[in-house]
Amino acid sequence: MTETGLDFWSRRKAKVAEEALAEAEQPAEPTAELSDEEVLAALDLPDPDTLELGDDIKGFMAKAVPDHLRRKALRRLWRLNPTLANVDGLVDYGEDFTDSATVIEGMQTAYQVGKGMFAHVQEMARQAEALAEELTDEEEDAPEVEDTTKVVVAAAEEPVEIEEEAQPEPRRRMRFSYGSETMPA
């Protein structure tokens, strides 16, 4: 028997309404108006500040325990357990990257607000142009050699013919036929 989408969603909607009604009928948590000591006594839990290494904190993870007590127990656990307390250095954002931590007295930078590293880039471009001018001056002073292939041929004892590389054949396209139609690939 297959069920239609409408049947599924109708039953789902009815179930959600039932759950909401059941939650509304439950009495309010007694821990809301009790002090921390009374809550811990009612739930038979130790004081989170007195936890020692190796103590079980599973009781603090129950839904009935207020969130601030759960966090207090976890903080105590993290302080006591050396595995959790000592960061191994692999934390991406474990360092202080604020200005106060990185400012060095007398530090200067080439960065200009709104221009970036403009002066630095201009200097690099000027140096590149100067180098290009030097290279062109050296090329003008060098003796000219017309064609290195002619020099090699003239120096050989026997005349050598230089063959042009054969051009590769063009790739052919495959064609498939289905019945009476022919379709290119």
RORO-54954 format. One line per field, with one value per atom (N, C-alpha, C): residue in three letters; atom name; x, y, z. Coordinates in steps of 0.2 Angstrom, whole numbers, plus 5000, padded with zeros to 4 digits. Layout:
<recs>
res ALA	...
atom CA	...
c1 X	...
c2 Y	...
c3 Z	...
</recs>
This chain:
<recs>
res MET	MET	MET	THR	THR	THR	GLU	GLU	GLU	THR	THR	THR	GLY	GLY	GLY	LEU	LEU	LEU	ASP	ASP	ASP	PHE	PHE	PHE	TRP	TRP	TRP	SER	SER	SER	ARG	ARG	ARG	ARG	ARG	ARG	LYS	LYS	LYS	ALA	ALA	ALA	LYS	LYS	LYS	VAL	VAL	VAL	ALA	ALA	ALA	GLU	GLU	GLU	GLU	GLU	GLU	ALA	ALA	ALA	LEU	LEU	LEU	ALA	ALA	ALA	GLU	GLU	GLU	ALA	ALA	ALA	GLU	GLU	GLU	GLN	GLN	GLN	PRO	PRO	PRO	ALA	ALA	ALA	GLU	GLU	GLU	PRO	PRO	PRO	THR	THR	THR	ALA	ALA	ALA	GLU	GLU	GLU	LEU	LEU	LEU	SER	SER	SER	ASP	ASP	ASP	GLU	GLU	GLU	GLU	GLU	GLU	VAL	VAL	VAL	LEU	LEU	LEU	ALA	ALA	ALA	ALA	ALA	ALA	LEU	LEU	LEU	ASP	ASP	ASP	LEU	LEU	LEU	PRO	PRO	PRO	ASP	ASP	ASP	PRO	PRO	PRO	ASP	ASP	ASP	THR	THR	THR	LEU	LEU	LEU	GLU	GLU	GLU	LEU	LEU	LEU	GLY	GLY	GLY	ASP	ASP	ASP	ASP	ASP	ASP	ILE	ILE	ILE	LYS	LYS	LYS	GLY	GLY	GLY	PHE	PHE	PHE	MET	MET	MET	ALA	ALA	ALA	LYS	LYS	LYS	ALA	ALA	ALA	VAL	VAL	VAL	PRO	PRO	PRO	ASP	ASP	ASP	HIS	HIS	HIS	LEU	LEU	LEU	ARG	ARG	ARG	ARG	ARG	ARG	LYS	LYS	LYS	ALA	ALA	ALA	LEU	LEU	LEU	ARG	ARG	ARG	ARG	ARG	ARG	LEU	LEU	LEU	TRP	TRP	TRP	ARG	ARG	ARG	LEU	LEU	LEU	ASN	ASN	ASN	PRO	PRO	PRO	THR	THR	THR	LEU	LEU	LEU	ALA	ALA	ALA	ASN	ASN	ASN	VAL	VAL	VAL	ASP	ASP	ASP	GLY	GLY	GLY	LEU	LEU	LEU	VAL	VAL	VAL	ASP	ASP	ASP	TYR	TYR	TYR	GLY	GLY	GLY	GLU	GLU	GLU	ASP	ASP	ASP	PHE	PHE	PHE	THR	THR	THR	ASP	ASP	ASP	SER	SER	SER	ALA	ALA	ALA	THR	THR	THR	VAL	VAL	VAL	ILE	ILE	ILE	GLU	GLU	GLU	GLY	GLY	GLY	MET	MET	MET	GLN	GLN	GLN	THR	THR	THR	ALA	ALA	ALA	TYR	TYR	TYR	GLN	GLN	GLN	VAL	VAL	VAL	GLY	GLY	GLY	LYS	LYS	LYS	GLY	GLY	GLY	MET	MET	MET	PHE	PHE	PHE	ALA	ALA	ALA	HIS	HIS	HIS	VAL	VAL	VAL	GLN	GLN	GLN	GLU	GLU	GLU	MET	MET	MET	ALA	ALA	ALA	ARG	ARG	ARG	GLN	GLN	GLN	ALA	ALA	ALA	GLU	GLU	GLU	ALA	ALA	ALA	LEU	LEU	LEU	ALA	ALA	ALA	GLU	GLU	GLU	GLU	GLU	GLU	LEU	LEU	LEU	THR	THR	THR	ASP	ASP	ASP	GLU	GLU	GLU	GLU	GLU	GLU	GLU	GLU	GLU	ASP	ASP	ASP	ALA	ALA	ALA	PRO	PRO	PRO	GLU	GLU	GLU	VAL	VAL	VAL	GLU	GLU	GLU	ASP	ASP	ASP	THR	THR	THR	THR	THR	THR	LYS	LYS	LYS	VAL	VAL	VAL	VAL	VAL	VAL	VAL	VAL	VAL	ALA	ALA	ALA	ALA	ALA	ALA	ALA	ALA	ALA	GLU	GLU	GLU	GLU	GLU	GLU	PRO	PRO	PRO	VAL	VAL	VAL	GLU	GLU	GLU	ILE	ILE	ILE	GLU	GLU	GLU	GLU	GLU	GLU	GLU	GLU	GLU	ALA	ALA	ALA	GLN	GLN	GLN	PRO	PRO	PRO	GLU	GLU	GLU	PRO	PRO	PRO	ARG	ARG	ARG	ARG	ARG	ARG	ARG	ARG	ARG	MET	MET	MET	ARG	ARG	ARG	PHE	PHE	PHE	SER	SER	SER	TYR	TYR	TYR	GLY	GLY	GLY	SER	SER	SER	GLU	GLU	GLU	THR	THR	THR	MET	MET	MET	PRO	PRO	PRO	ALA	ALA	ALA
atom N	CA	C	N	CA	C	N	CA	C	N	CA	C	N	CA	C	N	CA	C	N	CA	C	N	CA	C	N	CA	C	N	CA	C	N	CA	C	N	CA	C	N	CA	C	N	CA	C	N	CA	C	N	CA	C	N	CA	C	N	CA	C	N	CA	C	N	CA	C	N	CA	C	N	CA	C	N	CA	C	N	CA	C	N	CA	C	N	CA	C	N	CA	C	N	CA	C	N	CA	C	N	CA	C	N	CA	C	N	CA	C	N	CA	C	N	CA	C	N	CA	C	N	CA	C	N	CA	C	N	CA	C	N	CA	C	N	CA	C	N	CA	C	N	CA	C	N	CA	C	N	CA	C	N	CA	C	N	CA	C	N	CA	C	N	CA	C	N	CA	C	N	CA	C	N	CA	C	N	CA	C	N	CA	C	N	CA	C	N	CA	C	N	CA	C	N	CA	C	N	CA	C	N	CA	C	N	CA	C	N	CA	C	N	CA	C	N	CA	C	N	CA	C	N	CA	C	N	CA	C	N	CA	C	N	CA	C	N	CA	C	N	CA	C	N	CA	C	N	CA	C	N	CA	C	N	CA	C	N	CA	C	N	CA	C	N	CA	C	N	CA	C	N	CA	C	N	CA	C	N	CA	C	N	CA	C	N	CA	C	N	CA	C	N	CA	C	N	CA	C	N	CA	C	N	CA	C	N	CA	C	N	CA	C	N	CA	C	N	CA	C	N	CA	C	N	CA	C	N	CA	C	N	CA	C	N	CA	C	N	CA	C	N	CA	C	N	CA	C	N	CA	C	N	CA	C	N	CA	C	N	CA	C	N	CA	C	N	CA	C	N	CA	C	N	CA	C	N	CA	C	N	CA	C	N	CA	C	N	CA	C	N	CA	C	N	CA	C	N	CA	C	N	CA	C	N	CA	C	N	CA	C	N	CA	C	N	CA	C	N	CA	C	N	CA	C	N	CA	C	N	CA	C	N	CA	C	N	CA	C	N	CA	C	N	CA	C	N	CA	C	N	CA	C	N	CA	C	N	CA	C	N	CA	C	N	CA	C	N	CA	C	N	CA	C	N	CA	C	N	CA	C	N	CA	C	N	CA	C	N	CA	C	N	CA	C	N	CA	C	N	CA	C	N	CA	C	N	CA	C	N	CA	C	N	CA	C	N	CA	C	N	CA	C	N	CA	C	N	CA	C	N	CA	C	N	CA	C	N	CA	C	N	CA	C	N	CA	C	N	CA	C	N	CA	C	N	CA	C	N	CA	C	N	CA	C	N	CA	C	N	CA	C	N	CA	C	N	CA	C	N	CA	C	N	CA	C	N	CA	C	N	CA	C	N	CA	C	N	CA	C	N	CA	C	N	CA	C	N	CA	C	N	CA	C	N	CA	C	N	CA	C	N	CA	C	N	CA	C	N	CA	C	N	CA	C	N	CA	C	N	CA	C	N	CA	C
c1 5004	5000	5005	5004	5008	5004	5007	5004	5006	5001	5002	5006	5009	5012	5007	5001	4996	4995	4994	4993	4999	5005	5011	5011	5010	5011	5005	4999	4993	4995	4998	5000	5005	5010	5016	5013	5009	5006	5002	4999	4995	5000	5005	5010	5013	5015	5018	5014	5007	5002	5002	5002	5002	5007	5013	5020	5019	5017	5016	5011	5006	5001	5004	5008	5011	5016	5019	5024	5021	5015	5012	5009	5007	5004	5009	5015	5020	5021	5022	5023	5030	5030	5036	5042	5048	5054	5055	5056	5056	5063	5068	5074	5074	5069	5069	5069	5066	5066	5070	5074	5078	5085	5089	5096	5100	5107	5111	5112	5113	5114	5108	5102	5096	5095	5097	5096	5101	5107	5112	5110	5107	5105	5099	5094	5088	5090	5096	5098	5103	5105	5111	5117	5119	5126	5130	5137	5142	5142	5145	5146	5152	5150	5155	5162	5163	5169	5173	5170	5174	5175	5174	5176	5183	5185	5192	5193	5200	5201	5199	5195	5193	5186	5183	5176	5171	5166	5161	5156	5156	5152	5146	5144	5138	5132	5131	5125	5124	5129	5128	5126	5126	5124	5116	5113	5105	5102	5096	5092	5089	5088	5086	5091	5097	5102	5102	5102	5102	5109	5108	5114	5120	5119	5125	5129	5125	5129	5133	5130	5133	5139	5139	5145	5151	5148	5153	5157	5153	5156	5161	5159	5164	5170	5169	5175	5180	5177	5181	5185	5181	5184	5190	5189	5194	5200	5199	5205	5209	5205	5208	5212	5209	5212	5217	5223	5229	5228	5225	5224	5219	5214	5210	5213	5217	5219	5225	5229	5235	5234	5233	5232	5239	5238	5244	5247	5244	5247	5244	5240	5237	5230	5229	5223	5224	5220	5221	5221	5216	5215	5217	5222	5224	5228	5231	5236	5232	5235	5232	5234	5230	5231	5229	5228	5226	5232	5231	5237	5241	5239	5243	5248	5247	5251	5257	5255	5260	5264	5262	5265	5272	5277	5284	5285	5289	5290	5295	5293	5296	5295	5290	5289	5286	5289	5286	5284	5280	5277	5277	5277	5276	5269	5264	5257	5254	5250	5247	5240	5236	5229	5226	5222	5219	5223	5229	5234	5237	5237	5240	5248	5251	5259	5261	5258	5259	5266	5269	5276	5281	5280	5284	5283	5277	5276	5279	5278	5281	5289	5292	5299	5301	5298	5299	5298	5293	5292	5298	5300	5306	5312	5314	5319	5319	5313	5312	5313	5311	5312	5320	5323	5331	5334	5332	5335	5334	5328	5326	5330	5331	5336	5343	5345	5352	5353	5348	5348	5347	5343	5343	5349	5353	5359	5364	5364	5369	5367	5361	5359	5361	5361	5363	5371	5375	5382	5384	5380	5382	5383	5388	5388	5382	5380	5374	5376	5371	5372	5365	5365	5359	5355	5357	5353	5358	5356	5361	5361	5355	5355	5360	5361	5365	5372	5374	5381	5382	5378	5379	5379	5375	5376	5383	5385	5391	5397	5397	5402	5402	5397	5397	5401	5404	5408	5404	5398	5394	5388	5385	5379	5373	5370	5364	5358	5353	5346	5342	5339	5335	5328	5325	5318	5313	5308	5302	5299	5296	5293	5286	5284	5278	5272	5267	5261	5257	5255	5250	5244	5241	5235	5229	5224	5219	5215	5212	5209	5202	5200	5194	5188	5182	5177	5173	5171	5168	5160	5157	5150	5147	5141	5137	5130	5128	5122	5117	5111	5105	5099	5099	5093	5095	5091	5092	5096	5097	5100	5107	5111	5118	5120	5123	5124	5131	5134	5141	5142	5148	5150	5152
c2 4994	5000	5006	5011	5017	5022	5027	5032	5039	5043	5049	5054	5059	5064	5068	5069	5072	5068	5062	5058	5058	5058	5059	5065	5071	5077	5079	5076	5077	5073	5067	5063	5067	5070	5073	5079	5083	5089	5088	5082	5080	5078	5075	5072	5078	5083	5089	5093	5093	5097	5093	5086	5082	5083	5084	5085	5092	5097	5104	5104	5100	5100	5096	5091	5087	5091	5095	5100	5105	5108	5113	5110	5104	5101	5099	5098	5096	5102	5100	5105	5109	5115	5119	5116	5117	5114	5116	5112	5115	5118	5117	5120	5128	5130	5137	5142	5140	5145	5143	5137	5134	5137	5137	5140	5134	5136	5131	5125	5126	5121	5116	5119	5115	5111	5114	5110	5104	5105	5100	5094	5096	5091	5087	5091	5087	5082	5084	5080	5075	5075	5071	5072	5078	5080	5084	5083	5086	5094	5098	5105	5105	5108	5108	5110	5115	5118	5112	5107	5102	5096	5096	5090	5089	5083	5081	5078	5077	5073	5066	5064	5057	5056	5062	5062	5061	5058	5058	5064	5067	5073	5071	5065	5063	5066	5066	5069	5076	5080	5087	5088	5083	5083	5082	5080	5079	5086	5085	5091	5095	5091	5094	5099	5098	5103	5109	5115	5121	5122	5126	5127	5130	5135	5138	5133	5128	5123	5118	5116	5112	5115	5121	5125	5125	5126	5127	5120	5114	5108	5107	5109	5108	5112	5118	5122	5119	5116	5113	5107	5103	5097	5099	5105	5107	5109	5112	5115	5109	5104	5098	5093	5092	5087	5090	5087	5090	5089	5084	5084	5089	5091	5097	5104	5104	5110	5113	5109	5111	5111	5117	5117	5115	5111	5108	5113	5119	5123	5123	5118	5118	5122	5126	5130	5136	5137	5142	5149	5150	5157	5157	5154	5153	5159	5163	5168	5175	5180	5186	5191	5192	5196	5203	5206	5213	5217	5224	5228	5229	5229	5230	5224	5218	5213	5213	5216	5216	5222	5228	5234	5234	5236	5237	5244	5247	5254	5256	5261	5264	5259	5255	5251	5256	5254	5258	5253	5255	5251	5255	5251	5254	5255	5252	5253	5260	5262	5268	5267	5271	5270	5272	5268	5270	5269	5268	5266	5260	5257	5250	5251	5247	5247	5251	5256	5260	5262	5265	5267	5262	5256	5250	5247	5247	5244	5249	5256	5260	5259	5258	5257	5251	5246	5239	5240	5244	5245	5249	5254	5258	5254	5249	5245	5240	5238	5233	5237	5243	5247	5248	5250	5251	5245	5239	5233	5231	5233	5232	5236	5242	5247	5244	5242	5239	5233	5229	5223	5225	5230	5232	5235	5239	5242	5237	5231	5226	5222	5222	5218	5222	5229	5233	5233	5232	5231	5225	5219	5213	5212	5208	5207	5203	5204	5201	5194	5190	5183	5182	5181	5181	5175	5169	5163	5158	5155	5150	5143	5142	5136	5136	5142	5143	5142	5144	5144	5136	5133	5126	5122	5124	5120	5122	5128	5130	5126	5125	5122	5115	5112	5104	5102	5096	5094	5093	5090	5088	5093	5094	5098	5094	5098	5095	5098	5094	5097	5097	5102	5103	5101	5096	5094	5098	5100	5103	5097	5099	5094	5092	5086	5084	5086	5089	5091	5085	5085	5079	5079	5073	5073	5076	5079	5082	5076	5077	5072	5071	5065	5063	5063	5065	5065	5058	5055	5049	5050	5046	5047	5040	5041	5036	5036	5030	5030	5026	5029	5025	5025	5019	5018	5022	5027	5031	5037	5039	5046	5045	5050	5050	5056	5055	5061	5061	5068	5069	5068	5066	5065	5072
c3 5000	5000	5000	4995	4995	4998	5001	5004	5000	5000	4996	5001	4997	5001	5006	5004	5008	5014	5014	5020	5025	5022	5026	5030	5027	5030	5035	5033	5038	5044	5044	5050	5054	5050	5053	5057	5054	5057	5063	5063	5069	5075	5073	5078	5081	5077	5080	5085	5083	5087	5094	5094	5100	5104	5101	5105	5109	5105	5108	5114	5113	5118	5124	5123	5129	5132	5129	5132	5136	5134	5137	5144	5144	5150	5155	5153	5158	5163	5170	5174	5173	5175	5175	5178	5176	5179	5186	5191	5198	5199	5195	5195	5194	5191	5189	5195	5201	5206	5212	5211	5216	5216	5221	5221	5218	5217	5214	5218	5225	5230	5230	5230	5230	5224	5218	5212	5212	5214	5215	5219	5225	5230	5227	5223	5221	5215	5211	5206	5208	5215	5217	5214	5213	5209	5214	5213	5217	5215	5219	5217	5212	5206	5200	5202	5207	5210	5213	5216	5220	5215	5209	5205	5204	5204	5204	5197	5195	5189	5190	5185	5185	5187	5190	5192	5186	5187	5181	5181	5175	5174	5170	5169	5164	5167	5174	5177	5175	5174	5173	5165	5161	5154	5154	5159	5159	5157	5154	5152	5158	5164	5170	5173	5172	5174	5171	5175	5172	5168	5162	5158	5161	5166	5169	5173	5176	5180	5176	5170	5165	5163	5161	5159	5164	5171	5176	5177	5176	5177	5171	5165	5159	5160	5162	5163	5168	5174	5179	5176	5172	5168	5164	5160	5155	5159	5165	5169	5172	5174	5177	5172	5167	5162	5158	5158	5155	5147	5145	5138	5135	5139	5137	5139	5144	5146	5142	5139	5135	5128	5125	5118	5114	5109	5106	5100	5100	5095	5088	5087	5080	5080	5084	5084	5079	5074	5069	5072	5076	5079	5086	5089	5095	5098	5093	5094	5095	5098	5098	5092	5088	5082	5082	5088	5089	5088	5086	5085	5091	5097	5103	5103	5101	5101	5096	5090	5085	5083	5087	5085	5088	5084	5086	5086	5091	5091	5085	5081	5075	5069	5069	5063	5058	5051	5046	5040	5036	5031	5024	5019	5012	5010	5014	5013	5014	5009	5009	5009	5013	5014	5007	5004	4998	4992	4992	4987	4987	4993	4994	4994	4991	4990	4984	4983	4977	4975	4980	4979	4978	4982	4981	4974	4971	4965	4959	4960	4956	4955	4961	4961	4958	4959	4955	4948	4945	4938	4935	4939	4937	4936	4941	4941	4935	4933	4928	4921	4920	4914	4913	4919	4919	4916	4919	4917	4909	4907	4900	4896	4898	4894	4893	4899	4899	4894	4894	4889	4882	4881	4874	4871	4876	4874	4873	4877	4876	4869	4867	4861	4855	4856	4850	4849	4854	4854	4852	4852	4850	4843	4840	4833	4831	4825	4822	4819	4820	4817	4813	4807	4803	4805	4803	4804	4807	4812	4815	4811	4808	4804	4798	4795	4789	4792	4797	4800	4801	4804	4805	4799	4794	4787	4784	4784	4781	4785	4791	4795	4794	4792	4791	4785	4785	4779	4773	4774	4769	4769	4764	4764	4768	4772	4776	4774	4773	4771	4777	4779	4785	4782	4785	4783	4788	4785	4789	4792	4798	4802	4799	4798	4795	4800	4796	4800	4802	4808	4810	4806	4805	4801	4806	4803	4807	4810	4816	4819	4816	4815	4812	4817	4815	4820	4819	4824	4824	4822	4819	4817	4819	4822	4824	4821	4819	4815	4819	4820	4823	4818	4816	4811	4804	4803	4796	4798	4804	4806	4807	4805	4807	4811	4817	4821	4823	4822	4824	4831	4833	4840	4843
</recs>
